[in-house]
């Protein structure tokens, strides 16, 4: 007999069981348990909130929103339901409504990490950077992100002239690529930066900042006076849109490697690099990755110009590339320095929101960026340009899941 089959569990116990099933990926079992909980206690706000989470996972968005609203109506101080409804609305572009809900949650629970982080992302999406950065530090209190431990104190922006500041990654490669732009500003303050980075970024960092020591973050950190996560630098500098260090390129490729690629690609007319997928380990990968078949109109719009920069293609993807006469150059890209050299030899890059897009922008290469309806915060909302990367053109889904419209727009742009 499973726990769900028992008839002696209270509504609270059934709700806890539903939460456990959902966390373990057993959505159907979670829905059964929460249905039983609500049959016992239809007005239980905690159970209604859990129902909303389950329905959202199941793709029943309107019903999920109604469940969250019911939980809030039953208990207006349920800050978890307020945050969940705000998150849901934000994913559909309703940032003003989301901001209000996060604000209500923070009145109830001022230190609630999910509310502070959610409000930060909502503000960043609206371009209100200076307001967002202090709240963005709440990411360290959320589940799933553990700060690296160092013996030195965390830098809080105080004078550090002549001393060593260790900068370290925390999330993805793209975040590190985006935030390396602050190194010259640190040096202008007399600070001696050190980099503690994943191995695929080390050679790129050495080429771009030869005077800065860059070390593999799998190794112990070198002696230093203070440390800071790279994604905290915008806040430490009080960055707003007007003060973003947006001059590009701020990263560099190896000239000899770039020359080799130009020679190899000399037979292609205005070659274009293609990246259609991010890391499958990314929590939002399903929304930002395209099926190759969706790209057919784009490939047809610029025949004979494409090369694949995608790393880690499987057999089916390799076969698709071969059928379309697209060289699979991802096989020759062991690190980001190699990718940078190849990008330098291309006329432009077409990419989804992944580290390759950040790299193209940081190199000052023309970039067509394909974005889902609910983008990552740095791409903001409703604009076709980027304050972070002046050479980027942003192409957005007009409705959730509509990659066809995005592909058609980029195909038109390439035909100009």
Beta strands, then each sheet from edge to edge (+ up, - down):
strand 1: 153-154
strand 2: 164-168
strand 3: 192-197
strand 4: 213-216
strand 5: 226-229
strand 6: 272-275
strand 7: 306-308
strand 8: 327-328
strand 9: 348-352
strand 10: 367-371
strand 11: 392-396
sheet 1: 1+ 5+ 2+ 3+ 4+
sheet 2: 8+ 7+ 6+ 9+ 10+ 11+
end
